């Protein structure tokens, strides 16, 4: 009947939040498939299909020579993996639990924890798939040589961070415009098949074409990632800091929308929408 809520120190509150994020992340990873190994293999299979399809497309169109000097498959993967990390992070955040979800009835849980769990779960799966595929490629096909591994990994994380920012924006709009968010997020992923710049070398674009892609943070991360991977390529048309600034701005705006939505959320939204 009576319940006393003991006071908790700031350190215990922070540790408790991290613990909730950890358990929520594990739940997100196992949500699509109960067997984590099978989920990883399915994600690796998707990445391999992407790489194989782009390899065959470049081969049949005869534009393989337009790529950078170096490992051609590594050039393709330098565009595929930032794209997958970005779009998967966006999709995971959009599909995370909203303020009207039944899971929100548990007192310690909030939308910030579910967003962080969805984003970290997506990052875990994509990065693990990247390292496993690179290991097998290195061990079976040819040694993988990356000029600046830390910088390339930083661009992978920047791709993920900007994808989280886009996902938070869509998630803040989802309770109000669910149909628009479903279609808009799908269109955004399809547009990035071209607008990300993974199919061409950014430094070879003329100025009038460059302005069509310069707005996209993923375009910058892919170009900077190739700068870090290939010793013979140096870019002057992209920025490593731009995706981070865009991601920070989108997350701040999206979380402001989330906090406003939480004040108006009700369980009837799930029935009405």
C-alpha positions as CSV (number, residue, x, y, z in Angstrom):
1,X,0.0,0.0,0.0
2,X,2.7,2.4,1.0
3,X,6.0,2.5,-0.9
4,X,9.1,4.5,-0.1
5,X,11.3,5.5,-2.9
6,X,14.8,5.7,-1.6
7,X,16.9,8.6,-2.7
8,X,19.7,7.6,-5.2
9,X,22.9,9.4,-5.8
10,X,23.8,10.8,-9.2
11,X,26.4,8.1,-9.9
12,X,23.8,5.3,-9.1
13,X,21.3,7.0,-11.4
14,X,23.8,7.2,-14.2
15,X,24.8,3.6,-13.8
16,X,21.2,2.5,-13.6
17,X,20.5,4.4,-16.9
18,X,23.5,2.7,-18.6
19,X,22.2,-0.7,-17.3
20,X,18.8,0.0,-18.8
21,X,20.4,1.0,-22.1
22,X,22.5,-2.2,-22.1
23,X,19.5,-4.5,-21.5
24,X,17.4,-2.6,-24.0
25,X,20.2,-2.9,-26.6
26,X,20.4,-6.7,-26.1
27,X,16.6,-6.8,-26.6
28,X,16.9,-4.8,-29.8
29,X,19.6,-7.1,-31.2
30,X,17.5,-10.2,-30.5
31,X,14.2,-8.6,-31.6
32,X,14.5,-9.6,-35.3
33,X,15.9,-13.0,-34.6
34,X,16.2,-14.9,-31.3
35,X,19.5,-16.4,-32.4
36,X,22.1,-13.5,-32.5
37,X,24.4,-15.5,-34.7
38,X,21.7,-16.1,-37.3
39,X,20.9,-12.3,-37.2
40,X,24.5,-11.5,-37.8
41,X,24.8,-14.0,-40.7
42,X,21.7,-12.5,-42.4
43,X,23.1,-9.0,-42.1
44,X,26.4,-10.2,-43.5
45,X,24.5,-11.8,-46.4
46,X,22.8,-8.5,-47.2
47,X,26.1,-6.7,-47.2
48,X,27.7,-9.3,-49.5
49,X,24.7,-9.0,-51.9
50,X,25.2,-5.3,-52.0
51,X,28.9,-5.6,-52.7
52,X,28.4,-8.3,-55.4
53,X,25.7,-6.4,-57.2
54,X,27.7,-3.2,-57.3
55,X,30.8,-5.1,-58.4
56,X,28.9,-6.7,-61.3
57,X,27.3,-3.4,-62.2
58,X,30.7,-1.6,-62.4
59,X,32.0,-4.6,-64.4
60,X,29.2,-4.7,-67.0
61,X,29.1,-1.0,-67.4
62,X,32.8,-0.8,-68.0
63,X,33.4,1.9,-65.4
64,X,35.8,0.0,-63.2
65,X,38.7,2.0,-64.5
66,X,37.1,5.2,-63.1
67,X,37.6,4.0,-59.5
68,X,40.5,4.9,-57.3
69,X,43.9,3.2,-57.6
70,X,44.0,0.3,-55.2
71,X,41.8,-2.6,-54.3
72,X,38.5,-2.3,-56.3
73,X,36.4,-4.4,-53.9
74,X,37.7,-2.2,-51.0
75,X,36.6,0.8,-53.0
76,X,33.1,-0.6,-53.3
77,X,33.0,-1.6,-49.6
78,X,34.1,1.9,-48.6
79,X,30.8,3.2,-50.1
80,X,28.6,0.3,-49.1
81,X,29.3,0.0,-45.4
82,X,28.9,3.8,-44.5
83,X,25.6,3.7,-46.4
84,X,24.4,0.6,-44.6
85,X,25.5,1.9,-41.2
86,X,23.7,5.2,-41.9
87,X,20.4,3.8,-43.2
88,X,20.2,1.0,-40.7
89,X,20.7,3.4,-37.8
90,X,18.0,5.7,-39.2
91,X,15.6,2.7,-39.7
92,X,16.4,1.3,-36.2
93,X,15.7,4.7,-34.5
94,X,12.5,5.2,-36.4
95,X,11.3,1.7,-35.4
96,X,12.1,2.2,-31.7
97,X,9.5,2.4,-29.0
98,X,7.6,5.7,-28.9
99,X,6.0,7.6,-26.0
100,X,2.7,5.8,-26.4
101,X,4.2,2.3,-26.5
102,X,3.2,-0.2,-23.7
103,X,6.8,-0.5,-22.8
104,X,6.8,3.1,-21.6
105,X,4.5,2.0,-18.7
106,X,7.6,0.7,-17.0
107,X,8.7,3.6,-14.8
108,X,12.5,3.7,-15.4
109,X,12.1,3.5,-19.2
110,X,11.8,6.5,-21.4
111,X,12.2,7.4,-25.1
112,X,15.8,8.5,-24.7
113,X,16.8,5.0,-23.5
114,X,14.9,3.2,-26.3
115,X,16.5,5.5,-28.9
116,X,20.0,4.9,-27.6
117,X,19.3,1.1,-27.4
118,X,18.1,1.0,-31.0
119,X,21.0,3.1,-32.3
120,X,23.6,1.0,-30.4
121,X,22.1,-2.3,-31.4
122,X,22.2,-1.3,-35.1
123,X,25.8,-0.1,-34.7
124,X,26.9,-3.3,-33.0
125,X,25.4,-5.5,-35.8
126,X,26.8,-3.4,-38.7
127,X,30.3,-3.0,-37.2
128,X,30.6,-6.7,-36.3
129,X,29.5,-7.6,-39.9
130,X,32.1,-5.2,-41.3
131,X,35.0,-6.7,-39.3
132,X,33.9,-10.3,-40.0
133,X,33.7,-9.6,-43.8
134,X,37.0,-7.8,-43.8
135,X,38.6,-10.6,-41.9
136,X,37.5,-13.3,-44.4
137,X,38.4,-11.0,-47.3
138,X,41.8,-10.5,-45.8
139,X,42.4,-14.2,-45.0
140,X,40.9,-15.8,-48.1
141,X,41.2,-13.3,-51.0
142,X,43.9,-10.7,-50.5
143,X,45.5,-8.8,-47.6
144,X,43.6,-5.6,-46.7
145,X,45.7,-2.5,-46.4
146,X,44.1,0.6,-45.0
147,X,46.2,3.8,-44.9
148,X,44.4,5.3,-41.8
149,X,42.3,2.7,-40.0
150,X,41.4,5.1,-37.1
151,X,40.2,7.8,-39.5
152,X,38.2,5.3,-41.6
153,X,36.5,3.9,-38.5
154,X,35.8,7.5,-37.4
155,X,33.9,8.1,-40.6
156,X,31.9,4.9,-40.1
157,X,30.9,6.2,-36.7
158,X,30.1,9.6,-38.2
159,X,27.8,7.9,-40.7
160,X,26.1,6.1,-37.9
161,X,25.8,9.3,-35.8
162,X,24.2,11.3,-38.7
163,X,21.9,8.4,-39.4
164,X,20.7,8.5,-35.8
165,X,20.1,12.3,-36.2
166,X,17.9,11.7,-39.2
167,X,16.1,8.9,-37.4
168,X,15.3,11.0,-34.4
169,X,13.8,13.7,-36.6
170,X,11.5,11.1,-38.3
171,X,10.7,9.5,-34.9
172,X,9.6,12.9,-33.4
173,X,7.2,13.3,-36.4
174,X,6.0,9.6,-36.3
175,X,3.1,10.0,-33.7
176,X,1.8,13.0,-35.6
177,X,2.3,11.9,-39.2
178,X,2.8,8.1,-39.2
179,X,2.1,7.7,-42.9
180,X,4.4,10.5,-43.9
181,X,7.2,9.1,-41.8
182,X,6.8,5.6,-43.2
183,X,7.0,6.9,-46.8
184,X,9.5,9.6,-46.1
185,X,12.0,7.3,-44.4
186,X,11.7,4.8,-47.2
187,X,12.3,7.6,-49.9
188,X,15.3,8.9,-47.9
189,X,16.9,5.5,-48.0
190,X,16.2,5.1,-51.7
191,X,17.5,8.5,-52.6
192,X,20.7,7.8,-50.7
193,X,21.5,5.0,-53.1
194,X,22.5,7.8,-55.5
195,X,22.9,10.9,-53.3
196,X,25.4,9.2,-51.0
197,X,28.0,9.3,-53.7
198,X,29.1,5.7,-53.2
199,X,29.0,5.0,-56.9
200,X,31.5,7.6,-58.0
201,X,34.6,9.5,-56.8
202,X,33.6,12.9,-55.3
203,X,36.8,14.7,-56.3
204,X,36.1,13.8,-60.0
205,X,32.8,15.6,-60.0
206,X,32.5,19.0,-61.7
207,X,31.4,21.9,-59.6
208,X,27.9,22.1,-61.0
209,X,27.4,18.4,-60.1
210,X,29.0,18.7,-56.6
211,X,26.3,21.1,-55.3
212,X,23.7,18.3,-55.9
213,X,25.4,16.1,-53.3
214,X,27.2,18.5,-50.9
215,X,24.1,18.7,-48.6
216,X,24.2,15.1,-47.7
217,X,26.3,14.2,-44.6
218,X,26.7,10.6,-46.0
219,X,28.3,12.0,-49.1
220,X,31.0,13.6,-46.9
221,X,31.6,10.5,-44.7
222,X,32.0,8.2,-47.8
223,X,34.5,10.6,-49.4
224,X,36.5,11.1,-46.3
225,X,36.5,7.3,-45.6
226,X,38.0,6.8,-49.0
227,X,40.6,9.4,-48.2
228,X,41.5,7.5,-45.1
229,X,41.6,4.1,-46.8
230,X,43.5,4.8,-50.0
231,X,47.0,6.3,-49.8
232,X,46.8,7.7,-53.4
233,X,43.5,9.6,-52.9
234,X,43.3,13.0,-51.2
235,X,40.0,14.8,-51.2
236,X,39.4,18.6,-51.1
237,X,35.6,18.6,-51.7
238,X,34.3,17.1,-48.4
239,X,34.5,17.8,-44.7
240,X,34.9,15.3,-41.8
241,X,33.3,17.7,-39.3
242,X,30.2,18.5,-41.4
243,X,28.4,15.1,-40.7
244,X,29.1,15.5,-36.9
245,X,27.6,19.1,-36.8
246,X,24.6,18.0,-38.8
247,X,24.0,15.0,-36.6
248,X,24.2,17.1,-33.4
249,X,21.8,19.6,-34.8
250,X,19.3,16.9,-35.9
251,X,19.5,15.1,-32.6
252,X,18.9,18.3,-30.6
253,X,15.9,19.3,-32.8
254,X,14.5,15.8,-32.8
255,X,14.8,15.4,-29.0
256,X,13.0,18.7,-28.6
257,X,10.2,17.3,-30.7
258,X,10.3,14.1,-28.6
259,X,10.0,16.0,-25.3
260,X,7.0,17.9,-26.7
261,X,5.4,14.7,-28.0
262,X,5.7,13.0,-24.6
263,X,3.6,15.7,-23.0
264,X,0.7,15.0,-25.5
265,X,1.1,11.2,-25.8
266,X,-1.7,8.9,-24.9
267,X,-2.4,5.2,-25.3
268,X,-5.3,6.0,-27.6
269,X,-2.8,7.0,-30.3
270,X,-2.0,3.3,-30.9
271,X,-5.7,2.5,-31.5
272,X,-6.4,5.6,-33.6
273,X,-3.2,5.3,-35.8
